[in-house]
Amino acid sequence: AVSLAVGGAGAVLAWHVGYQTWKHGLANAFLKSMLRKGSWTASLWHFWAMWDRSALLADDALTEEEKVQKDRNINGRYVRRTGEHHPPDKKDEIRAEARAQTG
């Protein structure tokens, strides 16, 4: 009975992760990140940072100043983990180049 419950919970969790991945376009985003960065670990850190940033932007309880500070913390964590840093004024240019490469 326990193994059936654990197996059922695992199936529900797998479905939930798959559904959320499809719903938010995360599989496509992760693939594009892997293609741009050339490593699944850097892509995983990027994926995590973008997930956190999406949640941050959706949080209406925070002021704009708090959002800016938390966004800087997210970016700082990403830079520490990957060593990859893009100046804020170049991000739009980098994103446009990445879109052109990955479609």
C-alpha positions as CSV (number, residue, x, y, z in Angstrom):
1,A,0.0,0.0,0.0
2,V,2.9,2.4,0.8
3,S,4.6,1.7,-2.4
4,L,1.4,2.3,-4.3
5,A,0.9,5.6,-2.6
6,V,4.5,6.7,-3.2
7,G,4.2,5.7,-6.9
8,G,1.0,7.6,-7.2
9,A,2.5,10.7,-5.6
10,G,5.5,10.4,-8.0
11,A,3.2,10.2,-11.0
12,V,1.2,13.2,-9.8
13,L,4.5,15.2,-9.3
14,A,5.8,14.2,-12.7
15,W,2.5,15.3,-14.3
16,H,2.6,18.6,-12.4
17,V,6.2,19.4,-13.4
18,G,5.4,18.5,-17.1
19,Y,2.3,20.6,-17.0
20,Q,4.0,23.6,-15.5
21,T,6.9,23.3,-18.0
22,W,4.4,23.3,-20.9
23,K,2.2,26.0,-19.4
24,H,5.1,28.5,-18.9
25,G,7.1,27.6,-22.0
26,L,10.0,26.5,-19.8
27,A,11.2,23.5,-21.9
28,N,11.7,25.8,-24.9
29,A,13.4,28.4,-22.7
30,F,15.7,25.8,-21.2
31,L,16.6,24.5,-24.6
32,K,17.4,28.0,-25.9
33,S,19.5,28.6,-22.8
34,M,21.5,25.4,-23.4
35,L,22.1,26.2,-27.0
36,R,23.4,29.7,-26.1
37,K,25.5,28.8,-23.1
38,G,26.8,25.4,-24.2
39,S,26.4,23.7,-20.8
40,W,23.4,22.3,-19.0
41,T,24.7,23.5,-15.6
42,A,25.0,27.2,-16.7
43,S,21.5,26.7,-18.3
44,L,20.2,25.3,-15.0
45,W,21.4,28.3,-13.1
46,H,20.0,30.6,-15.7
47,F,16.7,28.7,-15.6
48,W,16.5,29.1,-11.8
49,A,17.3,32.8,-12.0
50,M,14.6,33.4,-14.6
51,W,12.1,31.4,-12.6
52,D,12.9,33.5,-9.5
53,R,12.7,36.7,-11.6
54,S,9.3,35.8,-13.0
55,A,8.0,35.2,-9.5
56,L,9.5,38.5,-8.3
57,L,7.9,40.5,-11.1
58,A,4.5,39.0,-10.3
59,D,4.7,39.8,-6.6
60,D,2.4,42.8,-6.2
61,A,3.2,43.1,-2.5
62,L,6.7,44.5,-3.2
63,T,7.5,48.1,-4.1
64,E,9.5,48.8,-7.2
65,E,12.5,49.6,-5.1
66,E,12.3,46.2,-3.4
67,K,11.9,44.5,-6.8
68,V,15.0,46.2,-8.1
69,Q,17.0,45.1,-5.1
70,K,15.8,41.5,-5.2
71,D,16.4,41.4,-9.0
72,R,20.0,42.5,-8.3
73,N,20.4,39.7,-5.7
74,I,19.1,37.2,-8.2
75,N,21.5,38.5,-10.9
76,G,24.4,38.5,-8.4
77,R,23.7,34.8,-7.5
78,Y,23.7,33.9,-11.2
79,V,26.9,35.8,-11.9
80,R,28.6,34.1,-8.8
81,R,27.6,30.7,-10.0
82,T,28.4,30.9,-13.7
83,G,30.8,33.8,-14.0
84,E,28.7,35.1,-16.9
85,H,27.9,38.8,-16.7
86,H,26.2,41.0,-19.1
87,P,26.0,44.8,-18.6
88,P,22.4,45.8,-18.2
89,D,22.5,48.2,-21.2
90,K,23.6,45.3,-23.5
91,K,21.0,42.7,-22.4
92,D,18.5,43.6,-25.1
93,E,21.2,43.3,-27.8
94,I,22.3,39.9,-26.4
95,R,18.7,38.6,-26.2
96,A,18.1,39.7,-29.8
97,E,21.2,37.9,-31.0
98,A,20.2,34.8,-29.1
99,R,16.7,34.8,-30.6
100,A,18.2,35.1,-34.0
101,Q,20.4,32.1,-33.4
102,T,17.8,29.8,-31.8
103,G,14.7,30.9,-33.7
